């Protein structure tokens, strides 16, 4: 492909506006020649200020062949990594599944939530904690665990964010995401501190110098 004349001028304007690396050679260029070889999922190529001869074209083709081998190796490794990751996830799920099936009473949900938190962390997701929140008639019962351990079972009122969760569940939604940042996050944790048991744990965390916010 050859770019010259008006098309070249438009190309230079585009490069300047898009903040691409400055190349003073382009100011003297009369045309730019592009040579591309397909590699299946994309292409490999060069741009030049003049035409290249057949021997140079063949040299580029040989580099294409080497790149094909390199990319194939990359895809093989990526596939193996994805398979290994999936195996890790399945193992984590099986551990939680087995613990859940072994439960003899509802109080053991705390242990299950602790194991779930552990497994999620092991997969690289740094959680604040994990909770099972089971709806009651006017309030919910919650079992919460974090890296520090489990809290005694406690009740959450049918208000604020817990009301949002409840309404979403009643509508059949399988996932609800609530994000709190900055001032909103501080207000949210101030509210959580008013809930018995959970609030006591949060206040102790704050008094000991801990933070409700994750470091980024």
C-alpha positions in Angstrom: 0.0 0.0 0.0 1.3 3.4 -1.0 0.3 6.6 0.9 1.2 9.9 -0.9 -0.1 13.3 -1.9 -3.3 14.4 -0.1 -3.5 11.1 1.8 0.0 11.6 3.1 -0.8 15.1 4.3 -3.9 13.9 6.1 -1.9 11.1 7.7 0.7 13.5 9.0 -2.0 15.7 10.4 -3.6 12.7 12.1 -0.2 11.7 13.6 0.3 15.1 15.1 -3.2 15.4 16.6 -3.1 11.9 18.1 0.2 12.6 19.8 2.3 10.0 18.1 6.1 10.0 18.4 7.6 12.8 16.3 9.7 11.6 13.3 11.3 14.5 11.4 11.9 12.2 8.4 8.2 12.3 7.6 8.5 16.0 6.8 10.6 15.2 3.8 8.8 12.1 2.7 7.1 12.1 -0.7 5.4 8.8 0.0 5.2 6.0 2.5 5.1 2.3 1.4 3.5 -0.3 3.6 4.3 -4.1 3.3 2.2 -6.5 5.3 2.2 -10.3 5.6 -0.7 -12.0 7.2 -0.2 -14.2 10.3 -3.7 -15.4 10.5 -4.9 -13.5 13.6 -3.2 -10.3 12.4 -0.3 -9.2 10.3 3.4 -8.2 10.5 4.8 -5.5 8.4 7.0 -2.5 7.8 6.7 1.0 6.5 9.3 2.5 4.3 10.0 5.8 2.4 10.6 4.0 -0.8 9.9 0.7 -2.5 11.8 -2.4 -1.4 13.2 -5.0 -3.8 12.2 -8.7 -4.0 15.1 -9.9 -1.9 14.1 -7.6 0.9 10.5 -8.7 0.6 11.6 -12.3 0.9 13.6 -11.4 4.0 10.5 -9.9 5.6 8.6 -13.1 4.7 11.2 -15.1 6.6 10.7 -12.9 9.7 6.9 -13.5 9.3 7.6 -17.2 9.5 9.6 -16.8 12.7 6.9 -14.6 14.2 4.3 -17.2 13.4 6.3 -19.7 15.4 6.6 -17.2 18.3 2.9 -16.4 18.3 2.0 -20.1 18.2 4.2 -20.6 21.3 2.5 -17.7 22.9 -1.0 -19.1 22.3 0.0 -22.5 23.5 1.3 -21.0 26.8 -1.8 -18.8 27.1 -4.0 -21.8 26.7 -2.1 -23.8 29.2 -2.3 -20.9 31.7 -6.1 -20.6 31.2 -6.5 -24.3 31.7 -4.4 -24.2 34.9 -6.4 -21.2 36.2 -9.7 -23.0 35.5 -8.4 -26.0 37.4 -7.6 -23.8 40.4 -11.1 -22.3 40.3 -12.7 -25.7 40.1 -10.6 -26.9 43.1 -11.6 -23.9 45.1 -15.3 -24.4 44.3 -15.1 -28.0 45.2 -13.6 -27.2 48.6 -16.4 -24.8 49.4 -19.0 -27.3 48.0 -17.7 -30.1 50.1 -17.7 -28.0 53.3 -21.2 -26.9 52.6 -22.5 -30.4 52.0 -20.8 -31.5 55.3 -22.8 -28.9 57.4 -24.9 -30.4 60.2 -26.5 -27.1 61.4 -27.0 -23.5 60.2 -24.3 -22.1 62.6 -21.7 -23.8 60.4 -22.5 -21.2 57.7 -19.9 -19.0 59.4 -17.2 -21.6 58.8 -18.4 -22.0 55.2 -18.2 -18.2 54.7 -14.6 -18.2 56.1 -13.6 -20.9 53.7 -15.2 -19.1 50.8 -13.3 -15.9 51.7 -10.1 -17.9 51.9 -10.6 -19.5 48.5 -11.5 -16.2 46.9 -8.3 -14.6 48.3 -6.2 -17.6 47.1 -7.5 -16.9 43.6 -6.2 -13.3 43.8 -9.2 -11.3 44.8 -8.4 -9.2 47.9 -11.8 -9.2 49.7 -12.8 -7.2 52.7 -14.8 -10.2 53.7 -17.5 -12.6 52.7 -21.0 -12.9 54.1 -24.1 -15.1 53.7 -27.2 -12.9 54.2 -30.4 -14.9 54.5 -33.7 -13.2 54.3 -36.2 -13.3 57.2 -39.7 -11.9 57.4 -38.6 -8.3 58.5 -34.9 -8.6 58.7 -32.0 -10.8 57.6 -29.6 -13.1 59.3 -25.9 -12.7 58.3 -22.8 -14.8 58.8 -19.7 -12.9 58.1 -16.0 -13.9 57.8 -12.8 -12.1 56.8 -9.1 -12.8 56.9 -9.2 -12.2 60.6 -11.8 -14.8 61.3 -15.6 -15.1 61.7 -18.1 -12.9 63.5 -20.9 -14.2 65.7 -24.2 -14.4 63.7 -26.1 -11.1 63.6 -29.2 -9.5 62.2 -29.3 -6.8 59.4 -32.3 -4.5 59.2 -34.5 -4.2 56.1 -33.2 -0.7 55.3 -30.4 1.1 53.5 -28.2 -1.0 51.3 -29.7 -4.2 52.9 -33.1 -3.1 51.6 -31.6 -2.7 48.1 -30.2 -6.2 48.3 -33.6 -7.6 49.4 -35.6 -5.9 46.7 -33.1 -7.0 44.0 -33.4 -10.6 45.3 -37.2 -10.4 45.3 -37.0 -9.4 41.6 -34.9 -12.5 40.9 -31.7 -10.6 40.2 -28.7 -12.9 40.6 -26.1 -10.1 41.0 -26.3 -6.6 42.4 -23.3 -4.3 42.6 -23.0 -1.3 45.0 -19.9 0.9 44.8 -18.9 3.3 47.6 -16.0 5.7 47.2 -14.6 8.7 49.1 -17.2 10.4 51.3 -19.9 7.9 50.3 -17.7 5.1 51.6 -17.2 6.8 54.9 -20.9 7.4 55.3 -21.6 3.7 54.4 -19.2 2.4 57.1 -20.6 4.9 59.7 -23.9 3.3 59.0 -22.5 -0.3 59.3 -21.0 0.7 62.7 -24.6 1.1 64.0 -25.4 -2.5 63.4 -24.9 -4.7 66.5 -21.9 -7.2 66.4 -20.8 -6.0 62.9 -20.6 -2.4 64.2 -18.6 -3.5 67.3 -16.1 -5.3 65.1 -15.7 -2.3 62.7 -15.2 0.1 65.6 -12.5 -2.1 67.1 -10.8 -2.2 63.7 -10.9 1.6 63.5 -9.7 2.1 67.1 -6.7 -0.2 66.5 -5.6 2.0 63.6 -7.2 -0.1 60.8 -8.8 1.3 57.8 -12.1 0.6 56.1 -10.6 1.4 52.7 -8.4 -0.9 50.6 -5.0 0.4 49.6 -4.6 0.7 45.8 
